[in-house]
Amino acid sequence: MDVELYSSDAFTAKKEELLSRFESEYRFEKGDELYVERGGERPLKVRVIDVRLFVGEGGSLTSELLAMKL
């Protein structure tokens, strides 16, 4: 499944910056912690605060993860 990881404000759950886009079959859940590597910088630690699944035409599945920077 296609996954898009966005930074988000913890109180409003609004999408802000796209942190990463990748393919995964993992079932992400609220509270999961991830480390995002970004071009030579120190990995960014985030906590998933919302998981949104979208079912497209033909049954394609896309996931949006909203995450709070730690």
N, C-alpha and C positions, 0 to 999 in steps of 0.2 A: 504494500500500500504506500502511496505517496504521503509523506509527512512534511508539514511546514511548522517550524518552531519560531514563535514570536515572543519578544519580550512584552511584558504587560504590567500595568499598574495593578497592584494587589487589591485595591479597593474598587476599581471600576471595571476590571476585566476587559479593558479595551486594548486591541492590538496596537503595538507600537512598531518596533524595529524587527524586521525579518532577521533572525539569527542564523538559521540553517534550513536547508531543504534536502531531504534524503528519502530513501526507500527503506521500509522496515515492516516486519510482520509482528513485532512486539506490541503487546497490548498495554499502552501507556495508561497510567492512572494518576489521579490527583495525588500529589505528595512525592512522586518520583523525582529524584535529583539527577541532573545530567551535567556533564562537563562539555563545553563547546570550545573546540580549538579554532582559533581565528588568526591565521597568517602570522605566525611567529610570536604573537602575544601570549601572555599567560592564559591558560584555559579559563573560560568564564563559567562559573558554577551557577546553575539555575534550578528552581523548584517548580514543577508543573502545578498550576493552579486551576486549569480548565482544559478539558479534552472535548473537541468538537469533531464529529464524524459527518461526512457528507457523502450521500449515495447519488452518483450521477446516472445518466442514461446508460443503459446496458449493464448496470450493476457495478460500475467502477466505484472504488472507495477511496476517499481522500480524508486525511486527518489533519486538523489544526491543533497545535498545542500552544497554550498561552502559559508563559513562565515568568516567574518573578526572579530578578537577579539577586543573588546572595552575596 
